[in-house]
Amino acid sequence: MNQRLHIALMGIDGAGKTTVAVELAQSLRNQGRAVDIVSFKRAMIGANPSTSSILAHVAFASLKSQYAAAVPADSAADLGSLLSENDLGRFFPEAERRLRSVPIESNTALPFLSCALLEVVGGFWVQAYIESRLQAGIGVIDESYAFKHALKNVLLAQRMSTRGSPVHVAAQGVLDTARSLFGSLLQPTHGYWIDTDPLLALRWRTLAGETTTSFENYGLMGETGEESFLAMQDD
């Protein structure tokens, strides 16, 4: 009970990571353990102003990078004005919702490599937030280990490039770097994979009235629908 406790959960979108985190946190609290649930977005609005500010900038930079070279499916969509908005002047979930609502006809691979690296940068600052909680004697449950988000960007970059091309090879290099850092400097004390069939996850989300976003499938490449979600989650 007095040892450092940093539990990280990984799994596909809709696997139930948040549900598991909430139940696990409550179980530990019932045993008298102080526990916080942490994620990138939770740390971004957390109590540490310097960490929160850096994470907000990283989140906006990553979000905008994903759309910087995108071609909207509707020529009337003013993607440029959304990308030029002041980061600090808009609540991140609202900015994310507005960008995600723009249907994309096509995109390019390189911006996603920068996004993958930004996720690694964000991982360091989430870890800084986690360390502050651990030093205060509070256990941490990371409900969505940031390595997964770096992996998603690598998958997008690889899907948009030809196997064996410089971009495809570089994407694998970025993934290897992320794997090395998250498996050493950013490694939790305990890590768990929430094993779920992608089709089951999709059915659960549908029953819950949720829709999949363009970063839970290959929507940023113009691929949509159930098949696109299952393809990314399988990958």
MDAnalysis code that builds the backbone (N, CA, C; Angstrom):
import MDAnalysis as mda
import numpy as np

u = mda.Universe.empty(705, n_residues=235, atom_resindex=np.repeat(np.arange(235), 3), trajectory=True)
u.add_TopologyAttr("name", ["N", "CA", "C"] * 235)
u.add_TopologyAttr("resid", np.arange(1, 236))
u.add_TopologyAttr("resname", ["MET", "ASN", "GLN", "ARG", "LEU", "HIS", "ILE", "ALA", "LEU", "MET", "GLY", "ILE", "ASP", "GLY", "ALA", "GLY", "LYS", "THR", "THR", "VAL", "ALA", "VAL", "GLU", "LEU", "ALA", "GLN", "SER", "LEU", "ARG", "ASN", "GLN", "GLY", "ARG", "ALA", "VAL", "ASP", "ILE", "VAL", "SER", "PHE", "LYS", "ARG", "ALA", "MET", "ILE", "GLY", "ALA", "ASN", "PRO", "SER", "THR", "SER", "SER", "ILE", "LEU", "ALA", "HIS", "VAL", "ALA", "PHE", "ALA", "SER", "LEU", "LYS", "SER", "GLN", "TYR", "ALA", "ALA", "ALA", "VAL", "PRO", "ALA", "ASP", "SER", "ALA", "ALA", "ASP", "LEU", "GLY", "SER", "LEU", "LEU", "SER", "GLU", "ASN", "ASP", "LEU", "GLY", "ARG", "PHE", "PHE", "PRO", "GLU", "ALA", "GLU", "ARG", "ARG", "LEU", "ARG", "SER", "VAL", "PRO", "ILE", "GLU", "SER", "ASN", "THR", "ALA", "LEU", "PRO", "PHE", "LEU", "SER", "CYS", "ALA", "LEU", "LEU", "GLU", "VAL", "VAL", "GLY", "GLY", "PHE", "TRP", "VAL", "GLN", "ALA", "TYR", "ILE", "GLU", "SER", "ARG", "LEU", "GLN", "ALA", "GLY", "ILE", "GLY", "VAL", "ILE", "ASP", "GLU", "SER", "TYR", "ALA", "PHE", "LYS", "HIS", "ALA", "LEU", "LYS", "ASN", "VAL", "LEU", "LEU", "ALA", "GLN", "ARG", "MET", "SER", "THR", "ARG", "GLY", "SER", "PRO", "VAL", "HIS", "VAL", "ALA", "ALA", "GLN", "GLY", "VAL", "LEU", "ASP", "THR", "ALA", "ARG", "SER", "LEU", "PHE", "GLY", "SER", "LEU", "LEU", "GLN", "PRO", "THR", "HIS", "GLY", "TYR", "TRP", "ILE", "ASP", "THR", "ASP", "PRO", "LEU", "LEU", "ALA", "LEU", "ARG", "TRP", "ARG", "THR", "LEU", "ALA", "GLY", "GLU", "THR", "THR", "THR", "SER", "PHE", "GLU", "ASN", "TYR", "GLY", "LEU", "MET", "GLY", "GLU", "THR", "GLY", "GLU", "GLU", "SER", "PHE", "LEU", "ALA", "MET", "GLN", "ASP", "ASP"])
u.atoms.positions = np.array([
    [0.817, -1.211, 0.000],
    [0.000, 0.000, 0.000],
    [0.852, 1.263, 0.000],
    [2.108, 1.159, 0.449],
    [2.971, 2.337, 0.495],
    [3.891, 2.450, -0.708],
    [3.837, 1.488, -1.622],
    [4.711, 1.513, -2.788],
    [4.145, 2.417, -3.884],
    [5.068, 2.907, -4.752],
    [4.627, 3.667, -5.926],
    [3.728, 2.781, -6.781],
    [2.637, 3.339, -7.229],
    [1.694, 2.565, -8.020],
    [1.273, 3.375, -9.240],
    [1.769, 2.974, -10.392],
    [1.382, 3.598, -11.661],
    [0.915, 2.489, -12.592],
    [-0.390, 2.381, -12.716],
    [-0.999, 1.369, -13.570],
    [-1.380, 2.021, -14.895],
    [-0.959, 1.424, -16.003],
    [-1.316, 1.932, -17.329],
    [-2.167, 0.901, -18.051],
    [-3.242, 1.359, -18.682],
    [-4.131, 0.490, -19.447],
    [-3.994, 0.794, -20.928],
    [-3.960, -0.249, -21.733],
    [-3.980, -0.087, -23.187],
    [-5.043, -0.998, -23.772],
    [-5.532, -0.611, -24.916],
    [-6.543, -1.410, -25.601],
    [-7.132, -0.593, -26.726],
    [-7.859, -1.224, -27.621],
    [-8.442, -0.517, -28.755],
    [-9.541, 0.427, -28.271],
    [-10.003, 1.295, -29.172],
    [-11.086, 2.222, -28.847],
    [-12.367, 1.432, -28.580],
    [-12.980, 1.692, -27.429],
    [-14.193, 0.975, -27.079],
    [-13.946, -0.309, -26.319],
    [-12.690, -0.542, -25.904],
    [-12.366, -1.780, -25.184],
    [-12.902, -1.769, -23.754],
    [-13.155, -0.592, -23.213],
    [-13.642, -0.493, -21.837],
    [-12.582, -0.033, -20.856],
    [-11.548, 0.641, -21.355],
    [-10.446, 1.071, -20.494],
    [-10.921, 2.009, -19.389],
    [-11.766, 2.967, -19.742],
    [-12.250, 3.924, -18.745],
    [-13.100, 3.222, -17.694],
    [-13.940, 2.295, -18.128],
    [-14.770, 1.537, -17.189],
    [-13.906, 0.751, -16.220],
    [-12.886, 0.078, -16.759],
    [-11.963, -0.692, -15.915],
    [-11.235, 0.244, -14.949],
    [-10.787, 1.401, -15.447],
    [-10.051, 2.350, -14.605],
    [-10.909, 2.830, -13.435],
    [-12.172, 3.142, -13.720],
    [-13.069, 3.631, -12.667],
    [-13.317, 2.556, -11.616],
    [-13.576, 1.325, -12.066],
    [-13.834, 0.229, -11.128],
    [-12.586, -0.094, -10.304],
    [-11.440, -0.089, -10.957],
    [-10.184, -0.387, -10.271],
    [-9.849, 0.687, -9.243],
    [-10.046, 1.945, -9.631],
    [-9.779, 3.047, -8.705],
    [-10.670, 2.948, -7.474],
    [-11.945, 2.631, -7.688],
    [-12.868, 2.532, -6.566],
    [-12.482, 1.378, -5.643],
    [-12.060, 0.258, -6.239],
    [-11.642, -0.888, -5.438],
    [-10.442, -0.543, -4.562],
    [-9.465, 0.172, -5.132],
    [-8.280, 0.568, -4.380],
    [-8.629, 1.576, -3.291],
    [-9.545, 2.483, -3.599],
    [-9.967, 3.467, -2.594],
    [-10.683, 2.783, -1.434],
    [-11.454, 1.751, -1.757],
    [-12.147, 1.012, -0.698],
    [-11.162, 0.319, 0.242],
    [-9.942, 0.079, -0.285],
    [-8.901, -0.533, 0.543],
    [-8.054, 0.510, 1.272],
    [-8.428, 1.783, 1.109],
    [-7.717, 2.845, 1.806],
    [-6.590, 3.472, 1.021],
    [-6.503, 3.196, -0.285],
    [-5.434, 3.751, -1.123],
    [-5.917, 5.006, -1.831],
    [-5.128, 6.093, -1.764],
    [-5.434, 7.307, -2.523],
    [-5.044, 7.070, -3.978],
    [-5.983, 7.289, -4.895],
    [-5.761, 6.984, -6.308],
    [-6.365, 8.072, -7.181],
    [-5.647, 8.440, -8.247],
    [-6.163, 9.341, -9.266],
    [-6.193, 8.620, -10.607],
    [-7.216, 8.902, -11.408],
    [-7.254, 8.440, -12.792],
    [-6.657, 9.545, -13.650],
    [-5.704, 9.197, -14.502],
    [-4.977, 10.188, -15.297],
    [-5.003, 9.792, -16.770],
    [-5.026, 10.786, -17.637],
    [-4.855, 10.605, -19.074],
    [-4.270, 11.908, -19.603],
    [-3.951, 11.940, -20.880],
    [-3.429, 13.173, -21.487],
    [-4.410, 14.318, -21.253],
    [-5.681, 14.079, -21.567],
    [-6.661, 15.167, -21.463],
    [-6.925, 15.555, -20.016],
    [-6.894, 14.587, -19.104],
    [-7.079, 14.923, -17.686],
    [-5.905, 15.743, -17.173],
    [-4.683, 15.365, -17.590],
    [-3.508, 16.124, -17.162],
    [-3.507, 17.520, -17.779],
    [-4.094, 17.644, -18.963],
    [-4.125, 18.930, -19.664],
    [-4.965, 19.958, -18.907],
    [-5.927, 19.484, -18.131],
    [-6.749, 20.416, -17.337],
    [-6.481, 20.218, -15.844],
    [-5.328, 19.598, -15.536],
    [-4.984, 19.290, -14.151],
    [-4.535, 20.498, -13.355],
    [-4.082, 20.217, -12.141],
    [-3.795, 21.279, -11.181],
    [-2.422, 21.913, -11.358],
    [-1.559, 21.324, -12.200],
    [-0.220, 21.870, -12.389],
    [-0.230, 22.803, -13.605],
    [-0.192, 24.135, -13.395],
    [-0.351, 25.087, -14.500],
    [0.692, 24.939, -15.603],
    [1.963, 24.735, -15.248],
    [2.999, 24.652, -16.284],
    [2.815, 23.411, -17.148],
    [2.553, 22.274, -16.499],
    [2.322, 21.039, -17.258],
    [1.072, 21.154, -18.114],
    [0.009, 21.683, -17.541],
    [-1.257, 21.825, -18.270],
    [-1.088, 22.699, -19.503],
    [-0.351, 23.792, -19.373],
    [-0.141, 24.710, -20.495],
    [0.632, 24.034, -21.615],
    [1.694, 23.325, -21.275],
    [2.491, 22.643, -22.296],
    [1.664, 21.573, -22.995],
    [0.918, 20.785, -22.230],
    [0.097, 19.737, -22.828],
    [-0.979, 20.317, -23.744],
    [-1.538, 21.473, -23.378],
    [-2.541, 22.110, -24.230],
    [-1.923, 22.512, -25.562],
    [-0.720, 23.076, -25.530],
    [-0.045, 23.456, -26.770],
    [0.276, 22.230, -27.619],
    [0.731, 21.153, -26.981],
    [1.044, 19.924, -27.706],
    [-0.226, 19.351, -28.346],
    [-1.324, 19.364, -27.602],
    [-2.591, 18.825, -28.115],
    [-3.067, 19.614, -29.329],
    [-3.009, 20.947, -29.242],
    [-3.438, 21.766, -30.374],
    [-2.511, 21.582, -31.568],
    [-1.199, 21.511, -31.326],
    [-0.240, 21.331, -32.419],
    [-0.486, 20.008, -33.137],
    [-0.751, 18.958, -32.367],
    [-1.016, 17.651, -32.950],
    [-2.316, 17.663, -33.752],
    [-3.356, 18.252, -33.178],
    [-4.659, 18.323, -33.843],
    [-4.551, 19.082, -35.158],
    [-3.882, 20.232, -35.128],
    [-3.767, 21.044, -36.341],
    [-2.891, 20.373, -37.384],
    [-1.859, 19.655, -36.940],
    [-0.987, 18.959, -37.888],
    [-1.768, 17.931, -38.701],
    [-2.698, 17.260, -38.059],
    [-3.478, 16.237, -38.739],
    [-4.292, 16.803, -39.899],
    [-4.631, 18.099, -39.815],
    [-5.480, 18.721, -40.832],
    [-4.731, 19.730, -41.702],
    [-3.442, 19.968, -41.415],
    [-2.710, 21.032, -42.101],
    [-2.618, 20.814, -43.605],
    [-2.491, 19.553, -44.035],
    [-2.369, 19.257, -45.463],
    [-3.600, 18.542, -46.001],
    [-4.679, 18.521, -45.226],
    [-5.891, 17.801, -45.628],
    [-6.676, 18.587, -46.680],
    [-7.368, 17.861, -47.533],
    [-8.237, 18.464, -48.544],
    [-9.681, 18.150, -48.153],
    [-10.487, 19.175, -47.812],
    [-11.873, 18.922, -47.412],
    [-12.699, 18.342, -48.554],
    [-13.637, 17.472, -48.209],
    [-14.528, 16.909, -49.220],
    [-15.460, 17.978, -49.785],
    [-15.765, 18.990, -48.982],
    [-16.609, 20.112, -49.398],
    [-15.714, 21.325, -49.630],
    [-15.630, 21.787, -50.858],
    [-14.753, 22.907, -51.196],
    [-15.142, 24.190, -50.458],
    [-16.365, 24.243, -49.961],
    [-16.817, 25.435, -49.244],
    [-16.378, 25.437, -47.782],
    [-15.867, 24.305, -47.301],
    [-15.436, 24.221, -45.904],
    [-14.206, 25.097, -45.692],
    [-14.285, 25.973, -44.699],
    [-13.187, 26.911, -44.433],
    [-12.250, 26.317, -43.393],
    [-11.472, 25.342, -43.821],
    [-10.550, 24.657, -42.918],
    [-9.450, 25.609, -42.442],
    [-9.046, 26.526, -43.313],
    [-7.981, 27.466, -42.975],
    [-8.298, 28.317, -41.764],
    [-9.530, 28.788, -41.659],
    [-9.889, 29.644, -40.529],
    [-9.893, 28.855, -39.224],
    [-10.280, 27.581, -39.295],
    [-10.257, 26.748, -38.093],
    [-8.818, 26.506, -37.636],
    [-7.910, 26.326, -38.603],
    [-6.518, 26.058, -38.264],
    [-5.801, 27.303, -37.756],
    [-6.310, 28.474, -38.094],
    [-5.638, 29.712, -37.690],
    [-6.126, 30.248, -36.347],
    [-7.097, 29.574, -35.749],
    [-7.637, 30.059, -34.482],
    [-6.574, 30.032, -33.383],
    [-6.652, 30.992, -32.490],
    [-5.725, 31.090, -31.365],
    [-5.928, 29.909, -30.418],
    [-4.850, 29.169, -30.157],
    [-4.940, 27.991, -29.290],
    [-5.535, 28.323, -27.937],
    [-5.044, 29.405, -27.342],
    [-5.432, 29.724, -25.970],
    [-6.822, 30.339, -25.886],
    [-7.369, 30.700, -27.039],
    [-8.666, 31.367, -27.010],
    [-9.838, 30.422, -27.174],
    [-9.568, 29.141, -27.252],
    [-10.668, 28.181, -27.481],
    [-10.475, 26.942, -26.621],
    [-11.554, 26.452, -26.068],
    [-11.548, 25.232, -25.278],
    [-11.224, 24.067, -26.211],
    [-10.217, 23.234, -25.848],
    [-9.724, 22.205, -26.764],
    [-10.815, 21.264, -27.280],
    [-11.672, 20.695, -26.431],
    [-12.706, 19.788, -26.963],
    [-13.591, 20.438, -28.019],
    [-13.853, 21.740, -27.869],
    [-14.678, 22.430, -28.861],
    [-13.919, 22.580, -30.179],
    [-12.632, 22.959, -30.100],
    [-11.817, 23.080, -31.312],
    [-11.691, 21.727, -32.005],
    [-11.510, 20.675, -31.208],
    [-11.393, 19.325, -31.760],
    [-12.687, 18.921, -32.451],
    [-13.811, 19.198, -31.818],
    [-15.113, 18.832, -32.398],
    [-15.325, 19.536, -33.740],
    [-14.950, 20.806, -33.817],
    [-15.162, 21.566, -35.052],
    [-14.292, 21.036, -36.187],
    [-13.041, 20.716, -35.891],
    [-12.171, 20.182, -36.929],
    [-12.605, 18.782, -37.349],
    [-12.959, 17.953, -36.379],
    [-13.354, 16.580, -36.691],
    [-14.644, 16.536, -37.515],
    [-15.425, 17.603, -37.460],
    [-16.694, 17.621, -38.187],
    [-16.519, 17.921, -39.677],
    [-15.298, 18.287, -40.091],
    [-15.038, 18.601, -41.496],
    [-14.677, 17.318, -42.245],
    [-15.529, 16.860, -43.177],
    [-15.212, 15.640, -43.944],
    [-13.970, 15.869, -44.802],
    [-13.055, 14.890, -44.792],
    [-11.800, 15.013, -45.514],
    [-11.794, 14.090, -46.727],
    [-11.411, 14.653, -47.875],
    [-11.338, 13.866, -49.104],
    [-9.996, 13.151, -49.215],
    [-8.921, 13.836, -48.820],
    [-7.592, 13.224, -48.892],
    [-6.650, 13.915, -47.918],
    [-5.535, 13.250, -47.639],
    [-4.554, 13.783, -46.705],
    [-3.180, 13.262, -47.115],
    [-2.134, 13.754, -46.461],
    [-0.788, 13.283, -46.755],
    [-0.170, 12.670, -45.504],
    [0.897, 11.910, -45.697],
    [1.455, 11.099, -44.615],
    [2.333, 11.869, -43.636],
    [3.154, 12.788, -44.127],
    [4.164, 13.412, -43.285],
    [3.623, 14.082, -42.010],
    [2.500, 14.810, -42.079],
    [2.011, 15.434, -40.841],
    [1.773, 14.441, -39.711],
    [1.460, 13.197, -40.059],
    [1.171, 12.218, -39.012],
    [2.436, 11.735, -38.314],
    [3.576, 11.843, -38.996],
    [4.831, 11.538, -38.313],
    [5.130, 12.600, -37.261],
    [4.847, 13.861, -37.596],
    [5.046, 14.916, -36.593],
    [4.080, 14.728, -35.430],
    [2.854, 14.284, -35.725],
    [1.879, 14.037, -34.663],
    [2.350, 12.917, -33.744],
    [2.922, 11.862, -34.331],
    [3.415, 10.749, -33.523],
    [4.508, 11.223, -32.577],
    [5.402, 12.067, -33.077],
    [6.472, 12.600, -32.229],
    [5.911, 13.532, -31.163],
    [4.877, 14.296, -31.516],
    [4.233, 15.166, -30.521],
    [3.589, 14.342, -29.410],
    [3.050, 13.183, -29.762],
    [2.475, 12.313, -28.740],
    [3.557, 11.821, -27.775],
    [4.767, 11.607, -28.301],
    [5.875, 11.225, -27.427],
    [6.221, 12.385, -26.494],
    [6.280, 13.597, -27.048],
    [6.526, 14.787, -26.223],
    [5.454, 14.904, -25.145],
    [4.195, 14.741, -25.559],
    [3.105, 14.797, -24.590],
    [3.245, 13.729, -23.526],
    [3.731, 12.548, -23.930],
    [3.925, 11.463, -22.972],
    [4.885, 11.832, -21.859],
    [5.937, 12.585, -22.195],
    [6.893, 13.025, -21.182],
    [6.219, 13.950, -20.165],
    [5.354, 14.843, -20.657],
    [4.716, 15.800, -19.750],
    [3.565, 15.181, -18.967],
    [2.892, 14.188, -19.551],
    [1.921, 13.431, -18.763],
    [2.652, 12.698, -17.639],
    [3.835, 12.159, -17.976],
    [4.634, 11.478, -16.964],
    [5.061, 12.439, -15.861],
    [5.370, 13.694, -16.221],
    [5.725, 14.695, -15.211],
    [4.556, 14.923, -14.258],
    [3.350, 14.956, -14.824],
    [2.153, 15.118, -13.991],
    [1.970, 13.898, -13.093],
    [2.160, 12.721, -13.674],
    [2.032, 11.474, -12.903],
    [3.043, 11.451, -11.764],
    [4.277, 11.864, -12.044],
    [5.315, 11.884, -11.007],
    [4.920, 12.782, -9.846],
    [4.273, 13.905, -10.139],
    [3.846, 14.808, -9.059],
    [2.817, 14.138, -8.158],
    [1.957, 13.302, -8.757],
    [0.952, 12.586, -7.964],
    [1.623, 11.476, -7.144],
    [2.566, 10.764, -7.770],
    [3.258, 9.676, -7.078],
    [4.073, 10.207, -5.899],
    [4.726, 11.348, -6.090],
    [5.521, 11.935, -5.014],
    [4.652, 12.394, -3.852],
    [3.385, 12.660, -4.148],
    [2.451, 13.045, -3.094],
    [1.828, 11.823, -2.421],
    [2.283, 10.628, -2.811],
    [1.770, 9.406, -2.213],
    [0.467, 8.926, -2.810],
    [0.127, 9.431, -3.994],
    [-1.136, 9.070, -4.643],
    [-0.864, 8.096, -5.781],
    [-1.572, 6.980, -5.802],
    [-1.446, 6.030, -6.895],
    [-2.102, 6.572, -8.149],
    [-1.639, 6.123, -9.299],
    [-2.137, 6.636, -10.578],
    [-2.596, 5.487, -11.463],
    [-3.765, 5.663, -12.059],
    [-4.250, 4.746, -13.086],
    [-4.344, 5.539, -14.378],
    [-3.468, 5.228, -15.324],
    [-3.453, 5.888, -16.625],
    [-4.439, 5.146, -17.511],
    [-5.581, 5.779, -17.767],
    [-6.669, 5.059, -18.436],
    [-6.437, 4.843, -19.933],
    [-5.468, 5.528, -20.523],
    [-5.190, 5.324, -21.940],
    [-3.729, 5.678, -22.199],
    [-2.864, 4.687, -22.091],
    [-1.422, 4.898, -22.212],
    [-1.100, 5.575, -23.543],
    [-0.306, 6.649, -23.479],
    [-0.094, 7.521, -24.641],
    [0.590, 6.823, -25.812],
    [1.253, 5.709, -25.578],
    [1.900, 4.988, -26.683],
    [0.882, 4.648, -27.768],
    [-0.339, 4.345, -27.356],
    [-1.372, 3.976, -28.337],
    [-1.615, 5.110, -29.331],
    [-1.581, 6.341, -28.852],
    [-1.872, 7.483, -29.719],
    [-0.719, 7.739, -30.691],
    [0.518, 7.496, -30.236],
    [1.653, 7.570, -31.159],
    [1.519, 6.499, -32.234],
    [1.108, 5.306, -31.827],
    [0.924, 4.196, -32.760],
    [-0.123, 4.532, -33.819],
    [-1.232, 5.152, -33.417],
    [-2.284, 5.495, -34.373],
    [-1.757, 6.413, -35.478],
    [-0.961, 7.412, -35.089],
    [-0.421, 8.334, -36.085],
    [0.540, 7.630, -37.034],
    [1.317, 6.694, -36.511],
    [2.216, 5.913, -37.364],
    [1.400, 5.079, -38.354],
    [0.320, 4.467, -37.875],
    [-0.533, 3.666, -38.757],
    [-1.117, 4.505, -39.892],
    [-1.541, 5.732, -39.561],
    [-2.090, 6.621, -40.584],
    [-1.021, 6.981, -41.611],
    [0.187, 7.302, -41.125],
    [1.275, 7.655, -42.042],
    [1.612, 6.482, -42.956],
    [1.640, 5.285, -42.403],
    [1.985, 4.108, -43.204],
    [0.890, 3.769, -44.204],
    [-0.360, 3.965, -43.815],
    [-1.464, 3.650, -44.726],
    [-1.495, 4.618, -45.916],
    [-0.970, 5.832, -45.708],
    [-0.961, 6.833, -46.783],
    [0.299, 6.767, -47.638],
    [1.220, 5.894, -47.293],
    [2.473, 5.812, -48.043],
    [2.679, 4.405, -48.585],
    [3.571, 4.279, -49.543],
    [3.855, 2.997, -50.163],
    [4.848, 2.209, -49.307],
    [4.564, 0.934, -49.094],
    [5.474, 0.092, -48.317],
    [6.875, 0.132, -48.935],
    [7.869, 0.393, -48.089],
    [9.244, 0.476, -48.561],
    [9.676, 1.876, -48.944],
    [8.707, 2.823, -49.027],
    [9.050, 4.201, -49.367],
    [9.742, 4.871, -48.181],
    [10.447, 6.003, -48.401],
    [11.112, 6.693, -47.289],
    [10.166, 7.045, -46.145],
    [8.947, 7.474, -46.472],
    [7.990, 7.837, -45.423],
    [7.589, 6.603, -44.619],
    [7.331, 5.507, -45.311],
    [6.917, 4.271, -44.626],
    [8.027, 3.769, -43.706],
    [9.266, 3.836, -44.175],
    [10.414, 3.404, -43.369],
    [10.604, 4.342, -42.177],
    [10.473, 5.661, -42.428],
    [10.623, 6.636, -41.344],
    [9.555, 6.438, -40.276],
    [8.331, 6.086, -40.715],
    [7.247, 5.855, -39.762],
    [7.600, 4.709, -38.822],
    [8.206, 3.657, -39.366],
    [8.615, 2.541, -38.516],
    [9.695, 2.992, -37.537],
    [10.581, 3.881, -37.982],
    [11.606, 4.421, -37.090],
    [11.006, 5.223, -35.950],
    [9.981, 6.019, -36.263],
    [9.293, 6.792, -35.223],
    [8.638, 5.850, -34.219],
    [8.021, 4.773, -34.736],
    [7.372, 3.807, -33.852],
    [8.396, 3.117, -32.951],
    [9.532, 2.765, -33.505],
    [10.580, 2.115, -32.707],
    [11.071, 3.051, -31.600],
    [11.191, 4.348, -31.920],
    [11.604, 5.334, -30.913],
    [10.564, 5.431, -29.810],
    [9.299, 5.513, -30.205],
    [8.220, 5.601, -29.219],
    [8.191, 4.353, -28.343],
    [8.354, 3.187, -28.963],
    [8.342, 1.931, -28.197],
    [9.480, 1.918, -27.176],
    [10.644, 2.406, -27.585],
    [11.800, 2.431, -26.693],
    [11.571, 3.356, -25.503],
    [11.047, 4.547, -25.767],
    [10.861, 5.536, -24.696],
    [9.741, 5.135, -23.740],
    [8.603, 4.689, -24.295],
    [7.491, 4.301, -23.429],
    [7.799, 3.014, -22.677],
    [8.725, 2.220, -23.221],
    [9.089, 0.980, -22.556],
    [10.229, 1.111, -21.571],
    [10.737, 2.340, -21.414],
    [11.848, 2.539, -20.474],
    [11.593, 3.763, -19.605],
    [11.866, 4.950, -20.124],
    [11.741, 6.176, -19.319],
    [10.304, 6.431, -18.862],
    [9.334, 6.052, -19.689],
    [7.935, 6.349, -19.388],
    [7.162, 5.103, -18.965],
    [7.869, 4.087, -18.579],
    [7.231, 2.806, -18.264],
    [6.495, 2.857, -16.926],
    [5.270, 2.334, -16.869],
    [4.537, 2.275, -15.598],
    [5.058, 1.141, -14.727],
    [4.622, 1.115, -13.475],
    [4.994, -0.008, -12.616],
    [4.186, -1.253, -12.971],
    [2.970, -1.064, -13.485],
    [2.130, -2.176, -13.926],
    [1.437, -1.767, -15.224],
    [1.415, -2.663, -16.195],
    [0.731, -2.388, -17.449],
    [-0.212, -3.522, -17.807],
    [-1.394, -3.163, -18.305],
    [-2.399, -4.184, -18.640],
    [-3.004, -3.899, -20.002],
    [-3.161, -4.958, -20.776],
    [-3.831, -4.874, -22.075],
    [-5.274, -5.331, -21.900],
    [-6.221, -4.473, -22.272],
    [-7.643, -4.810, -22.213],
    [-8.003, -5.459, -23.545],
    [-8.129, -6.763, -23.540],
    [-8.285, -7.529, -24.770],
    [-9.751, -7.548, -25.205],
    [-10.017, -7.014, -26.387],
    [-11.390, -6.902, -26.873],
    [-11.451, -7.115, -28.377],
    [-12.451, -7.825, -28.828],
    [-12.706, -7.989, -30.256],
    [-13.196, -6.650, -30.811],
    [-12.567, -6.108, -31.877],
    [-13.004, -4.815, -32.431],
    [-14.486, -4.770, -32.789],
    [-15.022, -5.869, -33.309],
    [-16.438, -5.874, -33.676],
    [-17.312, -5.756, -32.434],
    [-16.922, -6.420, -31.345],
    [-17.663, -6.315, -30.093],
    [-17.618, -4.878, -29.562],
    [-16.442, -4.254, -29.649],
    [-16.294, -2.864, -29.202],
    [-17.192, -1.941, -30.013],
    [-17.251, -2.172, -31.316],
    [-18.089, -1.345, -32.180],
    [-19.564, -1.533, -31.860],
    [-19.973, -2.780, -31.633],
    [-21.387, -3.040, -31.305],
    [-21.773, -2.385, -29.988],
    [-20.844, -2.448, -29.000],
    [-21.115, -1.842, -27.703],
    [-21.292, -0.338, -27.859],
    [-20.416, 0.297, -28.628],
    [-20.492, 1.744, -28.806],
    [-21.775, 2.138, -29.536],
    [-22.173, 1.318, -30.488],
    [-23.404, 1.599, -31.224],
    [-24.605, 1.535, -30.290],
    [-24.630, 0.502, -29.438],
    [-25.730, 0.366, -28.477],
    [-25.740, 1.512, -27.473],
    [-24.556, 2.041, -27.156],
    [-24.450, 3.144, -26.208],
    [-24.759, 4.499, -26.854],
    [-25.033, 4.483, -28.164],
    [-25.375, 5.716, -28.865],
    [-24.172, 6.555, -29.259],
    [-22.966, 5.958, -29.250],
    [-21.758, 6.695, -29.600],
    [-21.435, 6.509, -31.080],
    [-20.814, 7.530, -31.657],
    [-20.332, 7.419, -33.026],
    [-18.808, 7.428, -33.010],
    [-18.210, 6.711, -33.936],
    [-16.746, 6.677, -33.992],
    [-16.239, 7.965, -34.634],
    [-15.106, 8.452, -34.144],
    [-14.531, 9.687, -34.670],
    [-13.526, 9.372, -35.767],
    [-13.080, 10.416, -36.456],
    [-12.150, 10.236, -37.568],
    [-10.746, 9.891, -37.097],
    [-10.543, 9.793, -35.789],
    [-9.253, 9.340, -35.311],
    [-9.371, 7.972, -34.649],
    [-10.525, 7.349, -34.788],
    [-10.725, 5.970, -34.353],
    [-10.917, 5.071, -35.574],
    [-10.812, 5.694, -36.738],
    [-10.879, 4.958, -37.996],
    [-9.948, 5.668, -38.971],
    [-10.079, 5.371, -40.249],
    [-9.251, 6.051, -41.249],
    [-10.036, 7.174, -41.926],
    [-10.889, 7.838, -41.134],
    [-11.731, 8.907, -41.654],
    [-10.948, 10.089, -42.204],
    [-9.762, 10.365, -41.649],
    [-8.965, 11.478, -42.150],
    [-8.405, 11.201, -43.548],
    [-8.567, 9.977, -44.015],
    [-8.142, 9.616, -45.367],
    [-9.349, 9.485, -46.297],
    [-10.512, 9.821, -45.792],
    [-11.715, 9.703, -46.598],
    [-12.413, 8.377, -46.467],
    [-11.825, 7.451, -45.685],
    [-12.467, 6.159, -45.453],
    [-13.404, 6.292, -44.254],
    [-14.615, 5.868, -44.410],
    [-15.575, 5.969, -43.316],
    [-16.343, 4.668, -43.175],
    [-17.172, 4.636, -42.151],
    [-18.022, 3.471, -41.974],
    [-17.422, 2.443, -41.043],
    [-18.195, 1.383, -40.838],
    [-17.831, 0.314, -39.922],
    [-16.515, -0.348, -40.317],
    [-16.327, -0.579, -41.615],
    [-15.122, -1.265, -42.080],
    [-13.868, -0.456, -41.755],
    [-13.973, 0.868, -41.835],
    [-12.819, 1.720, -41.568],
    [-12.423, 1.657, -40.097],
    [-13.411, 1.641, -39.202],
    [-13.135, 1.516, -37.764],
    [-12.475, 0.174, -37.474],
    [-13.045, -0.902, -38.014],
    [-12.510, -2.234, -37.750],
    [-11.099, -2.382, -38.301],
    [-10.824, -1.748, -39.448],
    [-9.493, -1.837, -40.048],
    [-8.449, -1.196, -39.146],
    [-8.739, 0.021, -38.636],
    [-7.750, 0.677, -37.766],
    [-7.569, -0.115, -36.470],
    [-8.655, -0.537, -35.864],
    [-8.540, -1.254, -34.587],
    [-7.797, -2.574, -34.755],
    [-8.032, -3.262, -35.874],
    [-7.280, -4.493, -36.162],
    [-5.789, -4.188, -36.279],
    [-5.469, -3.119, -37.016],
    [-4.056, -2.718, -37.186],
    [-3.424, -2.394, -35.842],
])
